[in-house]
Amino acid sequence: MEWLTTPFEVAFVQRALWAGILVSAICALAGTWVVLRGMAFLGDAMSHGLLPGVAVAALLGGNLLVGAVVSAAVMTAGVTALGRTPRLSQDTGIGLLFVGMLSLGVIIVSRSQSFAVDLTGFLFGDVLAVRERDLYLLGVALLLALVLSVFGHRAFLALAFDDRKAKTLGLRPRLAHAVLLGLLALAIVASFHIVGTLLVLGLLIAPPAAALPWARSVRGVMVLAAVVGATATFGGLLLSWHLRTAAGATVSACAVSFFFLSHLASGARHRRRTDLLRSGAVPAHAPRTRPNET
């Protein structure tokens, strides 16, 4: 069993594990809504839209996290504003912001002759470089994500199924959508240091998508997604230690692998249930495992 415990006896690997667990919980809260609403493209666009702020912060010798927060705020405001333009589809607006912010970031980087910006860390993360103070910041981010999720749950749920119903119920769908974008931005900013912007969707989307067939409620999806993300973090760090691979990419790959395993298992369960229904062994009205909680 030494191969299982030896990596986590090292201090920086322990910090990486705790960081991954915290980020997994944050991503579970935001990623569940991303999966339910089909917002994967928005998540990808927002993660790449962090580049200008991170580039400016790096060139000025500032905090990369602050730069990422500023860029995330600009992207959130831009997506919210363009979403209110009746002649422009939301996907078109998001795509334009995506390309515009990414282009601006590349231009800023190109102005540095020495390429002082560490694009490798930005794109692929550096989970093994997590410091103790980063864990405190992630803890604060998790508390904020929990507050937003609890108070916005009813509005988010209505938005996930019918925008018009949310308006009828007086839930202010535009404000709820803006808050949901803020929750998504918070998850992305918290995650990019762990797995990088190219792989952030691995923790944001894969765990909720893996949990979806097995949970009976939205909250259940969130809890199970957090467990899947934490397990992917543990397994990814363990594999990267023994195989000497990039830690962030291995964590993301484990999360995606869990999704495919869940998909295969869910398909097998569905086929078995279908066979049992045909044989009459299971009543046709037997409950299914689907998120249905309001």
Backbone as a ProteinNet text record, in pm:
[ID]
protein_1_A
[PRIMARY]
MEWLTTPFEVAFVQRALWAGILVSAICALAGTWVVLRGMAFLGDAMSHGLLPGVAVAALLGGNLLVGAVVSAAVMTAGVTALGRTPRLSQDTGIGLLFVGMLSLGVIIVSRSQSFAVDLTGFLFGDVLAVRERDLYLLGVALLLALVLSVFGHRAFLALAFDDRKAKTLGLRPRLAHAVLLGLLALAIVASFHIVGTLLVLGLLIAPPAAALPWARSVRGVMVLAAVVGATATFGGLLLSWHLRTAAGATVSACAVSFFFLSHLASGARHRRRTDLLRSGAVPAHAPRTRPNET
[TERTIARY]
81.4	0	84.7	216.5	300.5	284.7	263	247.4	124.8	26.4	-96.2	-80.8	5.1	16.2	142	248.2	375.6	365.7	298.4	292.7	232.2	134.5	61.9	129.2	247.1	328.2	410.8	414.8	488.6	397.2	449.3	366.2	299.3	373.9	313.8	207.3	220	116	-8.8	10	-103.5	-179.9	-106.6	-172.9	-245.9	-184	-248	-378.4	-377.5	-497.4	-609.9	-576.7	-678.4	-730.3	-640.4	-683.3	-777.9	-745.2	-831.2	-967.3	-971.2	-1099.1	-1186	-1124.3	-1199.6	-1250.9	-1164.2	-1204.4	-1312.9	-1303.7	-1405.8	-1542.8	-1545.2	-1672.1	-1727.1	-1639.2	-1682.7	-1734.7	-1661.5	-1701.7	-1829.5	-1852	-1975.9	-2096.7	-2083.4	-2193.6	-2225.9	-2120.4	-2142.3	-2162.1	-2085.7	-2088.4	-2220.2	-2290.9	-2421	-2516.7	-2517.5	-2604.1	-2553.3	-2422.2	-2365.1	-2412.6	-2412.6	-2455.9	-2606.3	-2683.6	-2829.1	-2877.6	-2806.1	-2848.3	-2774.6	-2683.1	-2609.4	-2521.1	-2446.2	-2365	-2215.7	-2182	-2041	-1958.9	-2015.1	-1941.7	-1913.9	-2010.8	-1990.8	-1877.9	-1873.9	-1766.4	-1630.7	-1623.4	-1497.6	-1455	-1551.5	-1520.6	-1472.5	-1536.8	-1498.8	-1361.7	-1330.7	-1199.5	-1086.7	-1106	-1003.9	-1002.9	-1116.7	-1124.7	-1046.8	-989.6	-908.5	-771.2	-728.8	-591.6	-550.7	-631.7	-586.3	-552.6	-640.1	-615.2	-493.2	-477.5	-361.5	-232.8	-237.8	-119.9	-77.6	-174.7	-143.1	-85.9	-147	-99.2	43.1	72.4	206.8	309.6	274.5	367.4	395.8	296.2	313.5	367	387.4	437.3	332.2	204.4	95.5	48.8	-60.8	-118.4	-200.2	-169.5	-240.7	-387.7	-417.7	-556.3	-640.1	-581.7	-652.8	-680.3	-581.8	-600.5	-707.9	-711.6	-814.2	-953.1	-962.9	-1092.1	-1142.5	-1052.4	-1091.2	-1141.4	-1067.1	-1109.3	-1241.6	-1259.4	-1385	-1502.2	-1478.2	-1583.4	-1620.3	-1519	-1544	-1622.6	-1584.3	-1655.8	-1800.2	-1819.8	-1954.6	-2042.2	-1988	-2063.7	-2092.6	-1995	-2013.2	-2118.8	-2114.6	-2213	-2352.9	-2363.4	-2493.4	-2548.8	-2462.6	-2507.2	-2548.1	-2465.6	-2497.6	-2619.6	-2642.6	-2759.6	-2890.5	-2885.9	-3006.4	-3027.6	-2937.1	-2951.3	-3040.5	-3159.8	-3255.1	-3209.4	-3126.5	-3086.4	-2962.4	-2908.9	-2785.4	-2808.8	-2783.1	-2799	-2691.5	-2723.7	-2629	-2499.7	-2510.1	-2390.1	-2298.7	-2358.5	-2278.5	-2205	-2275.9	-2212.9	-2100.1	-2124.5	-2021.6	-1899.6	-1924.1	-1813.3	-1729.8	-1795.8	-1723.1	-1641	-1699.8	-1624.7	-1505.9	-1528.5	-1423.7	-1303.3	-1329.8	-1221.1	-1157.8	-1241.2	-1189.2	-1097.9	-1140.5	-1059.1	-932.7	-944.8	-827	-727.1	-776.7	-688	-617.7	-693.2	-633.5	-523.6	-547.7	-445.8	-320.1	-335.3	-217.9	-141.5	-213.5	-148.3	-67.1	-124.7	-53.1	72.1	59.2	175.1	282.9	241.8	338.7	416	364	434.1	554.5	559.8	674.5	776.8	892	994.1	1048.1	1041.7	1094.3	985.4	860.6	747.6	744.8	738	744.8	625.5	514.1	396.2	418.1	394.8	411.1	285.4	281.7	162.4	142.5	250.4	235.6	151.8	183.7	106.4	-36	-54.7	-189	-274	-215.8	-291.3	-313.6	-213.5	-221.7	-222.6	-211.6	-219.3	-89	-83.1	34.9	-10.5	-86	-147.9	-44.1	73.6	176.3	244.5	214	271.3	174.9	64.6	-33.4	29	7.7	59.9	-50.5	-9.9	-108	-210.4	-166.6	-261.3	-360.6	-319.9	-412.6	-528.6	-500.4	-605.6	-708.5	-661.5	-754.7	-842.9	-782	-858.9	-962.8	-924.5	-1019.3	-1132.2	-1098.7	-1201.9	-1303.1	-1254.3	-1343.8	-1429.2	-1366.8	-1440.5	-1549.7	-1521.4	-1621.6	-1739.4	-1710.7	-1817.8	-1905	-1841.1	-1916.2	-2001.8	-1944.2	-2019.2	-2139	-2121.5	-2232.1	-2343.7	-2306.6	-2405.9	-2486	-2414.5	-2482.4	-2572.5	-2526	-2602.9	-2728.4	-2717	-2832	-2939.6	-2899.3	-2997	-3050	-2970.1	-3015.3	-3071.3	-3081.8	-3119	-3254	-3354.3	-3488.3	-3490.4	-3424.4	-3419.9	-3338	-3225.9	-3142.7	-3220.1	-3298	-3373.3	-3479.8	-3546.9	-3647.5	-3583.5	-3466.5	-3396.9	-3355.2	-3320.2	-3270.8	-3378.4	-3506.2	-3613.7	-3699.9	-3723	-3810.2	-3788.3	-3727.9	-3705.3	-3836.8	-3937.5	-4066.3	-4134.7	-4119	-4177	-4108.2	-3975.6	-3903.1	-3955.6	-3984.9	-4037.8	-4177.7	-4258.6	-4394.4	-4395.2	-4296.6	-4287.1	-4223	-4187.8	-4128.1	-3985.8	-3911.2	-3775.7	-3667.7	-3707.9	-3614.4	-3505.9	-3542.9	-3450.4	-3322.1	-3329.1	-3207.1	-3106.2	-3156	-3066.8	-3014.5	-3103.2	-3060	-2954.5	-2971.3	-2873.4	-2738.8	-2741.4	-2617	-2547	-2625.9	-2567.2	-2508.5	-2578.7	-2528	-2396.8	-2387.9	-2262.4	-2151.3	-2187.2	-2088.5	-2040.4	-2132.2	-2093.4	-2001.8	-2032.9	-1948.2	-1809.9	-1806	-1677.4	-1595.7	-1661.7	-1592.6	-1528.9	-1602.8	-1549.5	-1430.6	-1438.9	-1330.6	-1205.4	-1222.9	-1107.6	-1041.3	-1124	-1068.3	-997.9	-1040.3	-988.9	-866.9	-851.8	-749.6	-609	-586.6	-455	-428.6	-536.3	-521.6	-499.7	-586.2	-577	-554.4	-549	-526.7	-653.5	-650.9	-771.9	-808.5	-710.7	-742.3	-813.3	-790.5	-843.2	-948.9	-987.3	-1079	-1213.4	-1255.2	-1383.6	-1381.3	-1260.4	-1250.9	-1311.4	-1286.9	-1343.5	-1479	-1505.4	-1629.9	-1747	-1723.4	-1832.8	-1832	-1714.5	-1710	-1772.8	-1740.3	-1802.8	-1955.1	-2013.1	-2160.1	-2221.7	-2158.7	-2211.7	-2204.1	-2099	-2087.6	-2190.7	-2223.5	-2317.4	-2463.1	-2492.1	-2629.9	-2715.9	-2666.2	-2753.9	-2783.3	-2708.2	-2718	-2785	-2808.8	-2865.6	-3014.6	-3089.5	-3234.4	-3276.5	-3183.2	-3215.8	-3097.6	-3122.2	-3014.3	-2909.6	-2954.2	-2858.5	-2778.2	-2845	-2774.1	-2665.5	-2694.3	-2593.7	-2473.1	-2498.3	-2389	-2301.4	-2366	-2289.7	-2207.4	-2272.1	-2201.5	-2091.6	-2116	-2013.5	-1891.8	-1914.3	-1802.4	-1720.1	-1789.2	-1718.5	-1638.1	-1699.3	-1628.6	-1506.1	-1521.7	-1409.1	-1297.7	-1333	-1231.5	-1159.7	-1235.9	-1175.1	-1081	-1122.8	-1036.8	-908.8	-920.5	-801.6	-705.3	-758.8	-674.7	-609.2	-690.2	-636.2	-538.5	-568.8	-479.4	-344.4	-346.1	-219.5	-138.9	-208.7	-140.7	-75.1	-148.3	-94.5	19	3	106.5	236.6	224	343.3	420.6	349	415	452.8	371.9	399.2	479.4	499	574.8	512	381.3	307.6	263.2	212	163.3	44	52.8	-49.3	-186.4	-194	-323.4	-390.7	-314.2	-370.8	-416.2	-342.5	-380	-507.7	-522.6	-646.7	-765.1	-748.2	-855.4	-889.2	-786.5	-808.9	-884.3	-854.3	-925.5	-1073.3	-1100.5	-1239.2	-1316.9	-1255.6	-1321.1	-1338.6	-1240.3	-1250.2	-1367.3	-1388.8	-1501.7	-1634.5	-1638.6	-1761.1	-1790.3	-1689	-1711.7	-1748.2	-1685.3	-1721.9	-1865.8	-1905.1	-2042.9	-2140.4	-2103.5	-2189	-2206.5	-2098	-2106	-2189.6	-2167.2	-2242.8	-2390.7	-2419.9	-2559.2	-2627.6	-2554.4	-2610.1	-2637.2	-2544.4	-2563	-2682.2	-2697.4	-2812	-2943.4	-2943.8	-3065	-3103.1	-3002.7	-3031.6	-3083.4	-3024.3	-3069.5	-3212.4	-3242.7	-3378.7	-3478.1	-3437.7	-3525.1	-3553.6	-3448.6	-3467.2	-3559.9	-3544.8	-3630.5	-3775.2	-3794.7	-3930.3	-3996.3	-3919.9	-3975.2	-4010.7	-3932.5	-3959.2	-4065.6	-4103.5	-4205.7	-4153.5	-4020.8	-3963.3	-3971.3	-3979.8	-3986.3	-4110.3	-4193.6	-4312.7	-4274.8	-4358.3	-4327.8	-4325.5	-4392.7	-4398.6	-4287.8	-4190.4	-4081.7	-4005	-3965.3	-3899	-3764.4	-3728	-3596.8	-3511.1	-3381	-3288.7	-3260.2	-3337.3	-3319.5	-3332.8	-3260.4	-3275.4	-3411.3	-3495	-3628.7	-3670	-3574.5	-3607.4	-3626.9	-3726.2	-3748.9	-3687
-121.8	0	126.8	110.5	230.1	314.6	251	325.7	415.6	379.7	457.9	576.6	563.2	667.3	752.5	697.7	769.9	908.8	927.1	1061.1	1165.1	1123.9	1219.9	1244.5	1188.6	1221.8	1347.5	1391.9	1513.2	1633.3	1740.5	1856.3	1919.5	1938.1	2008.1	1922.7	1790.6	1704.2	1708.6	1716.9	1731.5	1859.6	1970	2096.5	2086.6	2017.4	1999.1	1920.2	1818.8	1737.7	1820.8	1898.9	1982.5	2088.1	2143.8	2242.4	2179.8	2059.3	1990.2	1957.3	1920.6	1889.7	2014.6	2126.9	2253	2297.6	2289.2	2328.6	2235.2	2107.8	2012.4	2048.7	2093.6	2133.8	2260	2356.8	2479.7	2448.5	2367.6	2332.1	2249.5	2169.3	2091.3	2183.4	2290.6	2384.4	2458.8	2502.8	2577.8	2484.5	2377.9	2289.5	2216.9	2191.6	2125.8	2208.7	2339.4	2427.1	2439	2435.5	2439.5	2319.1	2202.5	2080.2	2082.8	2122	2121.4	2221.8	2334.4	2438.6	2432.8	2338.6	2328.6	2448.6	2492.5	2614.4	2583.1	2467.6	2428.1	2526.6	2574	2669.2	2798.6	2842.2	2962	2941.2	2823.8	2795.9	2795.9	2738.4	2736.7	2878.3	2959.8	3097.3	3179.3	3163.5	3241.5	3199.4	3071.3	3026.2	3083.9	3089.6	3146.7	3298.9	3357	3502.2	3558.8	3472.3	3519.4	3568.1	3533.1	3559.8	3707	3804.8	3944.3	3989.5	3960.5	4002.6	3935.7	3806.1	3733.6	3785.9	3815	3865.7	4001.6	4091.3	4223.9	4212.7	4128.2	4110.6	4057	3961.7	3904.2	4006.5	4083.4	4183	4294.6	4325.6	4431.6	4377.7	4247.1	4187.1	4177.6	4177.4	4170.7	4029.1	4019.6	3890	3837.7	3717.7	3660	3637.3	3606	3581.4	3707.7	3822.4	3949.5	3977.9	3954.1	3972.7	3882.2	3757.8	3663.9	3709.1	3762.1	3810.7	3927.2	4019.8	4135.3	4088.2	3997.8	3946.8	3872.9	3794.4	3721.1	3817.8	3928.2	4028.4	4093.5	4122.3	4181.8	4084.9	3958	3858.1	3842.6	3839.8	3825.3	3942.8	4064.3	4184	4184.7	4144	4141.9	4042.3	3921.2	3818.9	3862.8	3924.8	3972.3	4081	4176	4286.2	4237	4151.6	4102.4	4010.4	3944.3	3857.7	3934.3	4064.3	4147.9	4211.8	4181.8	4236.2	4143.9	4187.9	4097.3	4049.3	4127.6	4091.2	4001.1	3971.4	3893.1	3771.2	3652.6	3531.3	3525.8	3457.8	3451.5	3381.5	3274.2	3202.5	3292.2	3376.4	3467.9	3567.3	3624.5	3719.8	3657.4	3535.9	3466.7	3437.6	3392.9	3363.9	3486.7	3600.3	3724.4	3768.2	3758.6	3793.8	3699.5	3571.6	3470.5	3507.5	3529	3561.5	3696.3	3794.9	3927.2	3927.5	3863	3859.3	3777.6	3664.5	3582.1	3656.1	3726.6	3804.3	3914.2	3982.9	4088.9	4032.9	3915.2	3853.8	3819.8	3765.2	3731.5	3857.3	3965.8	4092.6	4144.6	4138.3	4185	4102.5	3971	3883.7	3914.4	3939.9	3965	4094.5	4185.5	4310.9	4290.3	4175.9	4145	4066.5	4128.6	4061.9	3936.6	3933.9	3817.7	3715.8	3747.6	3660.5	3623.3	3730.3	3711.6	3634.1	3633.7	3563	3412	3342.8	3197.3	3133.6	3119.7	3066.5	2918.5	2846.9	2704.5	2685.3	2762	2753.2	2799	2901.5	2952.6	2850.9	2788.5	2696.6	2560.8	2512.2	2375.5	2365.6	2479	2477.1	2434	2452.4	2412.5	2376.8	2269.1	2232.1	2202.1	2156.7	2122.7	2246.1	2362.6	2487.5	2561.6	2498.6	2562.4	2590.8	2713.2	2752.4	2747	2757.9	2748.4	2860.5	2979.9	3092	3072.8	2998.3	2967.1	2881.3	2794.3	2710	2794.6	2897.2	2986.8	3061.4	3106.1	3176.6	3083.5	2959.7	2862.7	2833.2	2832.2	2812.6	2925.8	3049	3165.1	3157	3117.3	3103.3	2997.7	2888.8	2784.2	2835.3	2911.3	2968	3061.9	3145.3	3237.3	3160.2	3054.3	2972.2	2906	2862	2801	2901.6	3024.3	3128.6	3157.9	3175.3	3202.1	3086.2	2963.9	2846.6	2829.5	2854.3	2837.9	2942	3068.6	3175.1	3181.3	3130.6	3135.2	3005.3	2903.3	2770.2	2770.4	2832.2	2829.7	2898.9	3013.7	3087.1	3011.6	2953.8	2877.6	2757.6	2693.3	2575.5	2613.3	2725.9	2771.3	2807.5	2871.8	2906.8	2783.9	2677.6	2557	2490.1	2517.1	2448.9	2543.1	2665.6	2756.3	2899.4	2982.8	3123.2	3196.8	3164.9	3234.5	3200.5	3075.7	3037.3	3112.2	3129.8	3204	3347.2	3407	3543.4	3548.1	3447.7	3440.5	3428	3354.6	3335.3	3453.7	3556.4	3674.7	3653.7	3566.7	3532.3	3616.9	3714	3805.4	3726.7	3663.5	3574	3640.6	3769.3	3836.9	3850.3	3888.9	3898.8	3761.3	3660.4	3524.5	3474.5	3506.5	3464.8	3532.6	3660.9	3733	3672.7	3636.8	3574.7	3438.1	3363.6	3233.4	3248.4	3351	3378.9	3411.9	3485.2	3515.4	3390.4	3296.2	3168.6	3089.9	3090.7	3021.8	3085.7	3218.8	3289.6	3257.6	3250.3	3217.1	3079	2981.6	2845.5	2841.1	2915.3	2914.2	2979.8	3094.3	3163.7	3075.1	3004.5	2917.1	2796.3	2755.7	2631.6	2650.4	2769.7	2781.5	2759.6	2792.2	2770	2621.4	2543.4	2401.3	2319.8	2338.2	2257.8	2341.6	2474.4	2559.1	2582.9	2684.1	2721.3	2620.6	2551.8	2454.3	2331.5	2302.9	2180.5	2206.9	2334.7	2367.8	2298.7	2275.2	2208.4	2064.3	2009	1873.4	1861.6	1959.6	1958.4	2027.5	2117.4	2192.7	2112.4	2032.7	1964.6	1813.7	1750.8	1604.7	1545.7	1593.8	1534.1	1548	1668.1	1674.9	1586.1	1580.7	1496.3	1348.8	1311.5	1173.2	1142.4	1242.1	1221.5	1223.2	1289	1313.5	1186.8	1076.1	958.5	888.1	919.5	842.7	918.7	1047.7	1128.3	1148.7	1164.8	1181.6	1326.7	1416.5	1557.5	1641.8	1770.8	1862.2	1867.3	1874.3	1875.2	1745.1	1635.5	1508.2	1507.7	1569	1580.4	1658.2	1767.8	1850.5	1772.9	1701.4	1625.9	1515.7	1440	1330.6	1384.7	1499.3	1560.3	1601.6	1655	1692.6	1569.5	1458.1	1333.6	1283.4	1287.6	1244.6	1332.3	1464.6	1554.9	1530.8	1510.6	1483.5	1351.7	1251.1	1121.5	1135	1215.3	1239.1	1311	1402.6	1473	1375.8	1291.5	1193.7	1098.5	1043.2	949.9	1015.5	1139	1208.9	1239.6	1285.4	1313.9	1186.3	1078.6	950.3	901.2	905.3	859.5	949.1	1079.8	1171.6	1152.8	1117.2	1094.3	971.5	862.9	738.4	735.5	800.4	799	920.1	1014.3	1136.7	1215.2	1233	1310.1	1443.1	1532.3	1661.9	1640.5	1697.8	1670.6	1722.9	1849.9	1908	1833.4	1800	1728.2	1588.1	1523.4	1388.9	1392.3	1494.4	1511.3	1530.3	1617.6	1642.6	1516.6	1442.1	1318.7	1216	1208.7	1115.5	1153.5	1284.2	1330.4	1292.6	1313.1	1278.7	1126.7	1051.9	905.1	857.8	921.5	885.2	910.9	1018.9	1045.9	931.4	888.9	781.6	650.7	623	503	511.6	629.6	649.5	632.9	687.3	677.3	530.2	455.8	314.3	235.5	262.2	192	227	354.9	397.5	331.4	321.3	253.8	107	43.6	-98.4	-115.4	-23.4	-30.5	-11.8	80.4	106.2	-16.2	-79.9	-199.1	-312.9	-325.8	-431.4	-405.2	-278.9	-244.5	-272.7	-238.6	-262.8	-411.7	-492.6	-638.2	-690.1	-635.4	-679.4	-637.5	-518.9	-472.6	-562.1	-598.1	-686.4	-823.6	-870.1	-1001.7	-996.6	-872.5	-856.8	-869.2	-873.6	-888.6	-760.2	-643.8	-514.1	-442.1	-387.1	-312	-192.2	-158.7	-47	85.5	93.9	221.5	235.9	145.2	153.6	283.9	347.7	479.6	470.4	578	590.1	688	676.1	765.7	884.8	992.2	1114	1233.2	1342.1	1459.8	1523.3	1527.4	1582.2	1675.2	1710.4	1792.7	1937.2	2001.2	2143.3	2226.8
0	0	0	2.9	6.8	-119.1	-233	-357.9	-352.1	-264.6	-253.2	-158.8	-59.5	43.4	31.9	-28.1	-32.2	-94.8	-209.2	-267.8	-175.4	-92.9	-10.8	124.4	140.3	256.4	232.5	106.4	68.7	85.3	144.4	179.1	58	-52	-166.3	-235.9	-226.4	-282.7	-193.7	-63.9	27.3	-1.7	-22.7	-54.9	-188.5	-283.1	-413.5	-400	-314.3	-293	-232.1	-129	-65.5	-163.6	-242.5	-342.3	-442.7	-488.2	-583.7	-525.6	-398.3	-332.9	-323.4	-283.9	-273.8	-410.5	-510.9	-646.4	-699.4	-667.7	-711.1	-655	-528.9	-468.1	-535.2	-562.8	-629.8	-769.8	-842	-978.9	-981	-877.7	-871.3	-859.3	-780.2	-761.7	-890.8	-961.6	-1086.2	-1204.7	-1210.2	-1326.7	-1344.7	-1235.8	-1246.9	-1332.1	-1310.3	-1389.9	-1532.9	-1550.6	-1685.1	-1766.6	-1703.2	-1771.2	-1796.7	-1696.4	-1710.3	-1814.1	-1826.9	-1920.5	-2053.9	-2069.3	-2194.8	-2220.5	-2118.3	-2127.4	-2140.7	-2194.8	-2202.3	-2284.4	-2394.9	-2478.8	-2403.7	-2323	-2242.2	-2142.5	-2079.9	-1985.6	-2052.5	-2171.8	-2246.7	-2283.5	-2328.7	-2367.7	-2248.9	-2134.8	-2017	-1965.2	-1973.9	-1926.3	-2011.4	-2143.4	-2230.9	-2224.9	-2185.8	-2174.4	-2057.4	-1972.5	-1860.3	-1904.4	-2025.7	-2069	-2060.8	-2105.7	-2099.1	-1957.3	-1862.7	-1724.9	-1664.9	-1691.8	-1639.8	-1703.5	-1834.2	-1904.5	-1849.7	-1830.3	-1776.9	-1635.7	-1552.3	-1415.2	-1412.7	-1501	-1505.5	-1553.7	-1655.4	-1708.9	-1609.2	-1525.4	-1425.6	-1293.4	-1287.2	-1163.8	-1056	-1095	-998.2	-972.9	-900.5	-866.2	-984.1	-1030.7	-1145.3	-1114.5	-988.1	-950.2	-965.3	-928.6	-942.5	-1090.1	-1175	-1318.2	-1373.5	-1325.9	-1371.5	-1328.3	-1207.3	-1156.6	-1241.8	-1277.1	-1358.7	-1496	-1559.4	-1689.8	-1681.1	-1573.8	-1556.4	-1539.8	-1467.1	-1449.2	-1582.7	-1664.9	-1797.7	-1884.6	-1884	-1963.5	-1916	-1785.3	-1730.9	-1770.7	-1756.6	-1794	-1943.9	-2024.7	-2169.5	-2212.6	-2156.5	-2191.9	-2148.8	-2031	-1982.9	-2073.4	-2112.8	-2198	-2336.8	-2397.2	-2531.3	-2531.3	-2418.3	-2409.1	-2414	-2389.6	-2393.2	-2529.9	-2625.1	-2759.9	-2842.8	-2880	-2946.8	-3084.3	-3154.1	-3290.4	-3293.3	-3178.3	-3172.3	-3084.2	-3139.1	-3058.6	-2951.4	-2841.7	-2731.2	-2771.6	-2850.6	-2894.6	-2977.7	-3063.3	-3144.4	-3056.5	-2959	-2868	-2788	-2738.2	-2660.9	-2748.2	-2871.9	-2962.9	-2993.1	-3014	-3041.3	-2921.2	-2801.5	-2681	-2661.4	-2686.3	-2674.2	-2760.7	-2889.2	-2982.7	-2948.6	-2913.8	-2883.2	-2761.8	-2654.1	-2531.7	-2552.8	-2623.2	-2648.6	-2736.5	-2838	-2925.6	-2847.5	-2761.5	-2680.1	-2590.7	-2533.8	-2448.3	-2525.2	-2646.1	-2727.9	-2766.1	-2797.3	-2832.5	-2714.6	-2595.3	-2475.8	-2452.5	-2467.5	-2449.6	-2553	-2677.1	-2783.9	-2764.1	-2682.2	-2655.5	-2565	-2500.5	-2414.9	-2495.4	-2520.4	-2600.9	-2533.7	-2402	-2329.5	-2298.5	-2341	-2311.4	-2162.8	-2081.3	-1936.9	-1882.1	-1954.3	-1905.8	-1916.4	-1807.5	-1806.6	-1863.8	-1996.6	-2060.7	-2030.1	-2002.5	-1971.8	-1846.5	-1742	-1618.6	-1638.2	-1720.6	-1745.8	-1822	-1922.6	-2006.7	-1941.2	-1866.9	-1816.3	-1664.1	-1595.1	-1450.5	-1384.4	-1253.1	-1176.2	-1035.3	-1024.7	-899	-790.9	-830	-731.5	-674.1	-728.3	-677.3	-585.1	-547.6	-459.4	-323.4	-276.3	-145.6	-40.8	84.8	193.1	185.9	150	141.7	26.9	-76.7	-186.2	-136.1	-39.7	16.4	90.2	161.7	231.2	130.8	21.3	-81.7	-144.7	-168.5	-223.9	-125	3.7	105.6	105.2	91.7	83.5	-42.7	-153.9	-280	-267.9	-198	-179.2	-96	10.2	91.9	9.1	-73.5	-159	-259.4	-317.4	-412.2	-345	-221.2	-147.3	-122.5	-85	-59	-186.5	-298.9	-425.6	-466.2	-444	-483.7	-398.9	-269	-179.4	-209.2	-216.1	-234.7	-379	-474.3	-613.2	-664.7	-578.8	-625.9	-697.1	-638.1	-697.2	-833.3	-841.4	-968.2	-1072.1	-1031.3	-1124.4	-1178.7	-1090.9	-1132.7	-1235.1	-1211.3	-1306.8	-1440.5	-1436.1	-1559.4	-1637.8	-1566.8	-1632.7	-1717.4	-1685.7	-1756.3	-1839.7	-1791.8	-1866.6	-1819.4	-1905	-1869.9	-1845.8	-1925.4	-1912.7	-1780.6	-1736.6	-1608	-1494.4	-1505.9	-1403.7	-1394.2	-1508.4	-1509.4	-1451.1	-1483.2	-1430.1	-1278.2	-1225.5	-1080.7	-1009.7	-1086	-1026	-979	-1045.6	-1002.5	-1070.7	-1152.3	-1218.8	-1293.7	-1403.5	-1474.1	-1520.9	-1560.6	-1605.6	-1492.2	-1375.1	-1259.6	-1220.6	-1222.8	-1188.5	-1286	-1414.6	-1515.1	-1490	-1452.8	-1423.1	-1301.1	-1199.3	-1079.5	-1113.7	-1199.9	-1242	-1319.3	-1402	-1472	-1372.2	-1267	-1163.6	-1093.5	-1067.4	-1005.8	-1098.4	-1227.5	-1325.9	-1332.1	-1332	-1334.9	-1210.4	-1095.7	-971.3	-979.4	-1033.8	-1046.3	-1141.2	-1250.4	-1348.8	-1292.9	-1225.6	-1166.2	-1060.9	-982.8	-879.7	-939.7	-1058.9	-1117.3	-1205.8	-1266.1	-1370	-1313.8	-1186.4	-1126.8	-1104.1	-1093	-1063.5	-1191.2	-1289.2	-1411.6	-1537.1	-1524.4	-1640.9	-1720	-1804.4	-1877.3	-1986.5	-2044.2	-2148.2	-2092.1	-1963.4	-1903.7	-1798	-1780.7	-1672	-1688.3	-1813.4	-1834.9	-1784.9	-1767.8	-1715.2	-1576.6	-1489.4	-1354.6	-1348.2	-1442.3	-1439.4	-1494.7	-1597.6	-1667.1	-1647	-1651.1	-1645.5	-1518.6	-1397	-1277.5	-1272.5	-1298.7	-1300.3	-1407.9	-1526.5	-1633.4	-1593.6	-1520.9	-1473.8	-1365.7	-1284.8	-1173.8	-1218	-1329.4	-1371.9	-1381.6	-1440.8	-1453.6	-1321.4	-1215.3	-1091.7	-977.7	-994.1	-887	-909	-800.7	-807.9	-792.7	-773.4	-755.7	-801.1	-818.6	-856.2	-746	-622.7	-510.5	-507.7	-540.5	-545.7	-651.9	-767.3	-872.5	-821.1	-749.2	-696.3	-599.1	-507.1	-406.7	-473.1	-561.2	-628.8	-719.2	-784.8	-870.4	-788.8	-669.1	-581.9	-543.5	-517.4	-483.8	-603.3	-721.5	-843.3	-867.7	-853	-873.3	-773.6	-647.2	-544.7	-572	-616.2	-650	-769.5	-868.8	-984.8	-944	-848.1	-799.1	-732.3	-644.2	-576.1	-676.8	-766.2	-864.4	-960.2	-1001	-1093	-1031.1	-906.5	-837.5	-814.7	-781.1	-759.8	-888.4	-998	-1125.9	-1174.4	-1158.9	-1206.3	-1128.5	-1001.2	-919.4	-968.5	-992.5	-1031.1	-1179.8	-1263.5	-1407.1	-1453.1	-1360.4	-1389.9	-1505.3	-1495.6	-1594.8	-1534.1	-1617.9	-1571	-1477.6	-1357.8	-1255.9	-1297	-1339.6	-1375.4	-1488.4	-1591.8	-1706.1	-1665.5	-1576.8	-1532.8	-1450.9	-1366.2	-1289	-1383.1	-1481.5	-1577.7	-1656.9	-1697.7	-1772.9	-1689.2	-1560.8	-1472.8	-1463	-1452.4	-1444	-1569.8	-1685	-1811	-1822.6	-1775.3	-1778.1	-1692.8	-1577.5	-1492.2	-1563.6	-1643.5	-1719.1	-1816.4	-1890.8	-1988.2	-1918.5	-1804.5	-1729.1	-1681.1	-1633.1	-1588.6	-1704.8	-1820	-1938.6	-1980.2	-1979.2	-2016.4	-1915.6	-1786.3	-1682.8	-1688.9	-1715.3	-1726.1	-1845.5	-1957.2	-2073.9	-2047.4	-1976.3	-1942.5	-1849.7	-1753.3	-1661.8	-1737.2	-1832.4	-1910.6	-1994.5	-2055.9	-2136.3	-2047.9	-1928.3	-1836.9	-1792.7	-1762.5	-1721.2	-1834.8	-1957.2	-2072.2	-2088.6	-2072.1	-2083.2	-1974.3	-1851.3	-1741	-1762.6	-1818	-1847.4	-1952.1	-2051.2	-2155.5	-2100.9	-2003.2	-1945.6	-1836.6	-1794.4	-1691.7	-1551.2	-1533	-1399.8	-1318.6	-1387.6	-1319.5	-1367.9	-1275.8	-1318	-1402.3	-1499	-1589.3	-1518.8	-1400.2	-1329.1	-1225.8	-1223.5	-1125.4	-1144.6	-1032.2	-1042.4	-1108.3	-1176.4	-1239.6	-1161.8	-1179.7	-1111.4	-1199.7	-1179.2	-1257.3	-1164.6	-1190.3	-1106.1	-1129.2	-1025.1	-1042.7	-928.5	-845.2	-729.3	-770.4	-716.1	-743.2	-635.5
[MASK]
++++++++++++++++++++++++++++++++++++++++++++++++++++++++++++++++++++++++++++++++++++++++++++++++++++++++++++++++++++++++++++++++++++++++++++++++++++++++++++++++++++++++++++++++++++++++++++++++++++++++++++++++++++++++++++++++++++++++++++++++++++++++++++++++++++++++++++++++++++++++++++++++++++++

